[in-house]
C-alpha cells in the first residue's frame, strides 16, 4: 500500500511541478531526459526524494541539488538544511542561483527554493510509464 501511494503521489507531483522533457539544441533531434522538480516546501522535496530513491531507484550518485536563494540568506546554512531534507549530500549540489530581489507579492521562504535534478534517460522513461499507468488507472487518459 505504501509503495503504491508513494508511486502515485510522486508521479502526480512530477506532473504538476516537474520539468518535462525538452529539446536539446546542441543536437539535431536530441532531448534532455532530466527529472527535475523545484519547490520551496520541504515536505514536497522530501517526498519526491523518497519517490526517486524508492520507486524510480535512481542512482543516487547522479542526483543533484540546487539552491535558489536571496543574498541575505546564508548559503552554508541553507545548503545544510536542504541536504538533510532531500538526502542529497552537499558535495552533489550544483552552483547556487542568487535571486536579485524579493517581490512584495508574497513572503519568500526563509530557506530559499530547492531543485532536485536527476539525468538518466532510462529512469526518465520509467517515470513516464508510471505517469501513463496513473492516468490509465484513473480513467482520464486521452
N, C-alpha and C positions, 0 to 999 in steps of 0.2 A: 504494500500500500504506500509506504513512504517513498520508495523509488518511483512509483507511478505518479505520485503527487509532485515530487521534485522534477520529474521529467516534464510534466505539463506546465508547471509554473515557470521553470527555466525557459522552455520554448516560448511561452507567452511573453515573458519579459523580453526576450530577444526580438520577437515580432514587434513589440511596442517600442522598445528603447534601443535596440541594437542597430549597428551599421550594417547595411546589406552589401552583397557583392557589388563591386563597382569596377568600371573599366580601368585597366592599367594602360596608360597612354604610351608607355615605354615599348610596348609590343603591339603588333597589328591586331591580334584577336585575343589578347590576354585579359584576364580578370584578376582582381585581387580577392583571394579567398580568405579573408581575415574575419574572425569572430571578434567583434568589438561591442562593448556596452559601456556607456558613460552615464554616471549618475552621482548625485551628492548624498543620497540616502544610504547609510551604512548597511541597513538591512537588505536592500536590493543588491548591493555589491557582494555582501557575504553569501546570500542565497545563490547568486549567479556564479560565484566562485565554486561553491559546492556543486552546482549543476555541471560546470565544466570538468571538475575533478571526478565526480562520482558517476555521472551519466555519459558525458562525452568521453571521459577517460583521457583528458588532454595530457600531453607530455608537459608536465609542469615546468620543466627547464626552459620551455619555449613560451611560456605565458609571461606577458609583460604588464606592468602597471605604469600609469602616467598621471601626474597631478596637474590640475588647472587651479591655480591659486592667485590671490591678490598679494601685492608687495608687502602688505602689513602682516601677513601670516608667516610664521617661522617654518621654513621648508623642512627642516630636520624633524621637528615635532609632528608635522602633518604626514610626512613620509612614514614615520614610525606608526602612527595611528592607522593609516590605510594598509600597511604591511600586516598589522595584527588582524584587521578586519578581513582582508582578502586572502591571507595566507600566501601572498607573493613576497618573497624576500626582497628587501630594499635594493640589493645589487641587481635585481632584474627590472628595476624601474627605469623608464626612459627619461630623457630630459624633461623637467617640469616646464609647463607653459605658464608664464606670468601674465595675468589679465591686467589691462591698464587701469580701468576704473570701475567702481561699483555703481550700478544704476539704482535710483531711488524707488524703482517699481517693486522690488522685492528685497527681502532680507537674505543676503548671501549666507551660505553655510560657513560656519566657523572652521570647518575642516576642508574647505575647498570642494572641488569636484574630482572624481576619480574615474579613470578609464582602464578597463581590462581589455587587453589585446592578445589574441592568440591566432597565429597564422599557420594553418595546416589545411590543405585542400581536402584531404580525406575526412577530417573531422568537421569541416565546414559542410561537406555534402551529407555527413551523418546527421548534423543538426537540421539540415533542410528536410531530410527524411522524417525526423521526429516531428517537425512542424507540419509536414504534409499529413502524417498519421494523425496528429492532433486535429487538424481540420476535418479529416475524414470521420474521425470518432464523434465529432460534434455535429456532423451533417451539414457543414456550411461550405465545403469545398465546391468551387465553381467548375 
